C-alpha cells in the first residue's frame, strides 16, 4: 500500500476550450450541454459544404502553426500554475507536454517546437526544470500524467505541470481529415467535429502539497498505459484488447470500489464506441453503469491531445461545486497510433 505522503495529488488545473477560456466556464458549458460546433469561416468540404468545427474565438483564425498552439496553451498553463504562484513556494516545475500526432499541417518535430516556445513564455513566471514533450495524440495528455506520476514517485521531480494542447484547424489538417472521410457532416455521420483546446494539471505528492501550502483538489488513484495493434483506419477488427488491458492494469494496481463516473474521448467515430464496448466486457464488475459515460467532444469538439487534462478539470469543477456523481472517476483516451491511457481519479477527501 502506498504511503499517504507518496499519494499523487492535483493541486491546480487550467483549461481553454471553444466553450470557455478557463476551467469553470468550460465545465459549466459542458454540464449544460452547450455545443460550440459551428461552420468554419471559409473551409469547404468535398461535398461543397462548410466544414463543421469548433474553434477558439479568442485567437485569430489566420494564426497558424506553433504560434496558434502556444497562444491557446499559455493561459491554460498559467491557470494551472496559479495556486503554486500564489503560495510563494520556490520549487522548480517539471513540464510534461503532449501535442497531436504527426499529420499534414503538423509535421515531425512540431511537439518540440511548441514545448520550446511555451517554456520561453512560462519561464517568466516559474523556474522550469526537466520534463519534455511528445506528439502523443488523443491519449497524449494522459500519457503525460502517467510519466509525471512516475517521476514524482521516483523523486526525479517535485512539481509537475502536465498537459496537452492540440488544434485541428490547420487547412492542411482539415483537408486530410476530409480525404479520410473523418469529418462529420450530413453525409459522413460517423465522422467528428475537429476542434482545438489546451488542458493542464499541476501534480505533486501529498507530502509536498502540505509542506508548501497547496490544497489537493483530487487524488491520482492510478494511471496506466497500453497499446492497441488493431488500430483505426487499418484493415483490422478492433476487439478492445489495448484499452481493456489499460483498464485491467489500472484496476489491479489500485484496488477500488466500482467506478462512479466515466469521461472519454469518444467523438462519433464508430471504432471508438466498439473499442470501449469490448474493453468493458473484458473488465466485468468494475463499473456502476458502463453505459453511463460522458463524451465532451459533443460539446467542445474533438480536441485531441488536450482531452485528458481537460477531463481532470471537469472532475475538479464537479467536485468543487457539489455535483460530482461519486468519489471515483475513470478518464480514458485512445490515439490513432495505438496508444491507450487511462487514469483513475479520487475525490480530495481521500487525501485531505
Phi, psi and omega in degrees: 000135181288136177294148183302324181294338179269355179300135178272131182234154174267125181242001177194146176224153176215142181213144170217118185225171174297349179264344183180156184268007173211176185294319183296313181294318181295315181294320179297320180292319177296316180299324180279353179076023180285136180253136177262006183293132183210171174286137173297144182304328184210348183283129183249137180274181185295344180261006177084010178257152176292138184294141177273120183219172164237144183214157177280107185286352178274356180244132180306132184299337182268356175284128189229177173064208182298329179299319180294314182300313182293324177300319179289321187287325192301311184293323179294320179295317180293325176298317179295328181280345189306313179301322178293317180296323179288334184289337183080004178294155184243023179293144171288150182250130176265123181260123177238114191235145173230145171241186176292166178290157175304135183195168175306130183092349180212083191282176174305140180088356183294318181300317180295323179296315178297316180302314181298314183290322179292319177301320180299321180286318182288335181298344175287345186242327184220162173271117181262136185214115175080191182092210181162189184224159177212149174268072193272348181073204186309318182278357188303316181296323179284328172298320178298320178295317178303311182289326177295320178298319178297317180296321180291318181289329179279354180080011180278350177215153178253328184212124184242126170263112184242147179179181178219150176218140185205153173210127176266006192273006170297132180307320178298321180293315180297319178295323178295316177298321179296316179298325180274005180057040178256353180280130177290135176202180177296334180271321181254084187286339180261019174272185179233165178262108183291142182222201179202144182186171173220142176221139180221152174222141178258120185244146173202178176278159179299321180297316180292323178300314180295320183295331185246015173070029179260135186268121177295129176265324179208163171253137169276097183292324179189158177216139182217155177226156178202179181227141179250124180280325182272080190277161175297150180067026173234164181275057179227169179249122180282133178237014175070024183293315182293309180295322177299321178293321178297317177298313184299315178298320180297314183288327179292319183282342182227080180304123189217173166282183180291149181291134181271324188223141180231126176233133186216175184261022175303137189229012182107344177286132185300324181307314186293322177295317178298317180301313181297317180303314179292322180297323178293317179300326180285351181226064184293147174079009183259354186235137174296319176204097184295338180279348181264077180241157183250140181233085183300342177301337176297335184256306184260006180082177176283117184247018169053235187295343179284346190305307189303308181293328177294324177299321178299318181295328176296321181288318180297319180294317180297318181292317182295330185256004170081020177243015177292134186295330182183179187285342186243123180238136174254126173239140182211160181205154184230127178266153178297334181283359178103349179292136177233139181214144179219145179225137177253126183248138176244152180294159183296338181294340177294335186236007184292000000 
